[in-house]
Amino acid sequence: MSGTAFGEQVTTPAWRGIASTYVVCTQDAALPPELQRDVFAPRADEVVELNASHSPFLSQPAAVADLLAARAS
């Protein structure tokens, strides 16, 4: 990721204007699920919980693929 991305000011966060889904990873050791539910999930239109680690695309790839396929249709 370019360092420029960290210095740019966000004028309109995408999550405010585009429907979003937050995935709470219930086995996340880096960001406790309670923190995810309290801080990040309220910003999303929909919240889904997966029995997944911090990287759900690695620990639960089929579940993530199913979630993306369902949201794309």
Biotite code that builds the C-alpha atoms (Angstrom):
import biotite.structure as struc

atoms = struc.array([
    struc.Atom([0.000, 0.000, 0.000], chain_id="A", res_id=1, res_name="MET", atom_name="CA", element="C"),
    struc.Atom([1.322, 3.405, -0.900], chain_id="A", res_id=2, res_name="SER", atom_name="CA", element="C"),
    struc.Atom([2.242, 5.718, 1.965], chain_id="A", res_id=3, res_name="GLY", atom_name="CA", element="C"),
    struc.Atom([0.243, 8.419, 0.214], chain_id="A", res_id=4, res_name="THR", atom_name="CA", element="C"),
    struc.Atom([-2.965, 6.650, 1.233], chain_id="A", res_id=5, res_name="ALA", atom_name="CA", element="C"),
    struc.Atom([-2.210, 7.359, 4.886], chain_id="A", res_id=6, res_name="PHE", atom_name="CA", element="C"),
    struc.Atom([-1.799, 11.093, 4.298], chain_id="A", res_id=7, res_name="GLY", atom_name="CA", element="C"),
    struc.Atom([-4.841, 11.721, 2.115], chain_id="A", res_id=8, res_name="GLU", atom_name="CA", element="C"),
    struc.Atom([-7.902, 13.252, 3.749], chain_id="A", res_id=9, res_name="GLN", atom_name="CA", element="C"),
    struc.Atom([-11.147, 11.337, 3.292], chain_id="A", res_id=10, res_name="VAL", atom_name="CA", element="C"),
    struc.Atom([-13.891, 13.758, 2.315], chain_id="A", res_id=11, res_name="THR", atom_name="CA", element="C"),
    struc.Atom([-16.740, 11.261, 1.935], chain_id="A", res_id=12, res_name="THR", atom_name="CA", element="C"),
    struc.Atom([-16.320, 7.800, 3.493], chain_id="A", res_id=13, res_name="PRO", atom_name="CA", element="C"),
    struc.Atom([-17.656, 5.160, 1.099], chain_id="A", res_id=14, res_name="ALA", atom_name="CA", element="C"),
    struc.Atom([-19.446, 3.317, 3.905], chain_id="A", res_id=15, res_name="TRP", atom_name="CA", element="C"),
    struc.Atom([-21.779, 6.298, 4.324], chain_id="A", res_id=16, res_name="ARG", atom_name="CA", element="C"),
    struc.Atom([-23.115, 6.183, 0.781], chain_id="A", res_id=17, res_name="GLY", atom_name="CA", element="C"),
    struc.Atom([-22.654, 2.590, -0.384], chain_id="A", res_id=18, res_name="ILE", atom_name="CA", element="C"),
    struc.Atom([-24.384, -0.366, 1.264], chain_id="A", res_id=19, res_name="ALA", atom_name="CA", element="C"),
    struc.Atom([-21.878, -2.363, 3.261], chain_id="A", res_id=20, res_name="SER", atom_name="CA", element="C"),
    struc.Atom([-21.568, -5.587, 5.205], chain_id="A", res_id=21, res_name="THR", atom_name="CA", element="C"),
    struc.Atom([-19.221, -6.004, 8.156], chain_id="A", res_id=22, res_name="TYR", atom_name="CA", element="C"),
    struc.Atom([-17.934, -9.474, 8.975], chain_id="A", res_id=23, res_name="VAL", atom_name="CA", element="C"),
    struc.Atom([-17.315, -10.037, 12.673], chain_id="A", res_id=24, res_name="VAL", atom_name="CA", element="C"),
    struc.Atom([-14.616, -12.677, 12.953], chain_id="A", res_id=25, res_name="CYS", atom_name="CA", element="C"),
    struc.Atom([-15.478, -14.490, 16.170], chain_id="A", res_id=26, res_name="THR", atom_name="CA", element="C"),
    struc.Atom([-12.078, -16.203, 16.500], chain_id="A", res_id=27, res_name="GLN", atom_name="CA", element="C"),
    struc.Atom([-10.029, -13.065, 15.808], chain_id="A", res_id=28, res_name="ASP", atom_name="CA", element="C"),
    struc.Atom([-7.085, -12.804, 18.220], chain_id="A", res_id=29, res_name="ALA", atom_name="CA", element="C"),
    struc.Atom([-5.932, -9.424, 16.838], chain_id="A", res_id=30, res_name="ALA", atom_name="CA", element="C"),
    struc.Atom([-9.236, -7.508, 17.118], chain_id="A", res_id=31, res_name="LEU", atom_name="CA", element="C"),
    struc.Atom([-11.522, -8.971, 19.785], chain_id="A", res_id=32, res_name="PRO", atom_name="CA", element="C"),
    struc.Atom([-15.037, -9.680, 18.507], chain_id="A", res_id=33, res_name="PRO", atom_name="CA", element="C"),
    struc.Atom([-16.500, -7.342, 21.143], chain_id="A", res_id=34, res_name="GLU", atom_name="CA", element="C"),
    struc.Atom([-14.421, -4.483, 19.736], chain_id="A", res_id=35, res_name="LEU", atom_name="CA", element="C"),
    struc.Atom([-15.507, -5.340, 16.202], chain_id="A", res_id=36, res_name="GLN", atom_name="CA", element="C"),
    struc.Atom([-19.179, -5.346, 17.264], chain_id="A", res_id=37, res_name="ARG", atom_name="CA", element="C"),
    struc.Atom([-18.937, -2.109, 19.253], chain_id="A", res_id=38, res_name="ASP", atom_name="CA", element="C"),
    struc.Atom([-16.666, 0.021, 17.041], chain_id="A", res_id=39, res_name="VAL", atom_name="CA", element="C"),
    struc.Atom([-16.681, -1.187, 13.442], chain_id="A", res_id=40, res_name="PHE", atom_name="CA", element="C"),
    struc.Atom([-19.923, -3.096, 12.860], chain_id="A", res_id=41, res_name="ALA", atom_name="CA", element="C"),
    struc.Atom([-22.277, -0.181, 13.690], chain_id="A", res_id=42, res_name="PRO", atom_name="CA", element="C"),
    struc.Atom([-21.022, 1.637, 10.584], chain_id="A", res_id=43, res_name="ARG", atom_name="CA", element="C"),
    struc.Atom([-22.258, -1.114, 8.269], chain_id="A", res_id=44, res_name="ALA", atom_name="CA", element="C"),
    struc.Atom([-25.758, -1.673, 6.947], chain_id="A", res_id=45, res_name="ASP", atom_name="CA", element="C"),
    struc.Atom([-25.520, -5.378, 7.706], chain_id="A", res_id=46, res_name="GLU", atom_name="CA", element="C"),
    struc.Atom([-23.433, -7.434, 10.122], chain_id="A", res_id=47, res_name="VAL", atom_name="CA", element="C"),
    struc.Atom([-22.522, -11.076, 9.606], chain_id="A", res_id=48, res_name="VAL", atom_name="CA", element="C"),
    struc.Atom([-20.622, -13.212, 12.093], chain_id="A", res_id=49, res_name="GLU", atom_name="CA", element="C"),
    struc.Atom([-18.250, -15.918, 10.930], chain_id="A", res_id=50, res_name="LEU", atom_name="CA", element="C"),
    struc.Atom([-16.392, -18.452, 13.030], chain_id="A", res_id=51, res_name="ASN", atom_name="CA", element="C"),
    struc.Atom([-13.174, -17.171, 11.495], chain_id="A", res_id=52, res_name="ALA", atom_name="CA", element="C"),
    struc.Atom([-9.768, -15.814, 12.397], chain_id="A", res_id=53, res_name="SER", atom_name="CA", element="C"),
    struc.Atom([-8.478, -12.304, 11.662], chain_id="A", res_id=54, res_name="HIS", atom_name="CA", element="C"),
    struc.Atom([-8.188, -13.353, 8.004], chain_id="A", res_id=55, res_name="SER", atom_name="CA", element="C"),
    struc.Atom([-11.550, -14.931, 7.175], chain_id="A", res_id=56, res_name="PRO", atom_name="CA", element="C"),
    struc.Atom([-10.618, -15.381, 3.526], chain_id="A", res_id=57, res_name="PHE", atom_name="CA", element="C"),
    struc.Atom([-7.917, -17.811, 4.737], chain_id="A", res_id=58, res_name="LEU", atom_name="CA", element="C"),
    struc.Atom([-9.689, -19.534, 7.639], chain_id="A", res_id=59, res_name="SER", atom_name="CA", element="C"),
    struc.Atom([-13.196, -19.676, 6.092], chain_id="A", res_id=60, res_name="GLN", atom_name="CA", element="C"),
    struc.Atom([-12.760, -19.195, 2.321], chain_id="A", res_id=61, res_name="PRO", atom_name="CA", element="C"),
    struc.Atom([-15.988, -20.974, 1.338], chain_id="A", res_id=62, res_name="ALA", atom_name="CA", element="C"),
    struc.Atom([-18.053, -18.893, 3.780], chain_id="A", res_id=63, res_name="ALA", atom_name="CA", element="C"),
    struc.Atom([-16.512, -15.653, 2.487], chain_id="A", res_id=64, res_name="VAL", atom_name="CA", element="C"),
    struc.Atom([-17.094, -16.717, -1.131], chain_id="A", res_id=65, res_name="ALA", atom_name="CA", element="C"),
    struc.Atom([-20.731, -17.546, -0.334], chain_id="A", res_id=66, res_name="ASP", atom_name="CA", element="C"),
    struc.Atom([-21.194, -14.196, 1.401], chain_id="A", res_id=67, res_name="LEU", atom_name="CA", element="C"),
    struc.Atom([-19.724, -12.285, -1.551], chain_id="A", res_id=68, res_name="LEU", atom_name="CA", element="C"),
    struc.Atom([-21.768, -14.266, -4.074], chain_id="A", res_id=69, res_name="ALA", atom_name="CA", element="C"),
    struc.Atom([-24.967, -13.576, -2.138], chain_id="A", res_id=70, res_name="ALA", atom_name="CA", element="C"),
    struc.Atom([-24.233, -9.841, -1.931], chain_id="A", res_id=71, res_name="ARG", atom_name="CA", element="C"),
    struc.Atom([-23.326, -9.623, -5.629], chain_id="A", res_id=72, res_name="ALA", atom_name="CA", element="C"),
    struc.Atom([-26.668, -10.956, -6.820], chain_id="A", res_id=73, res_name="SER", atom_name="CA", element="C"),
])
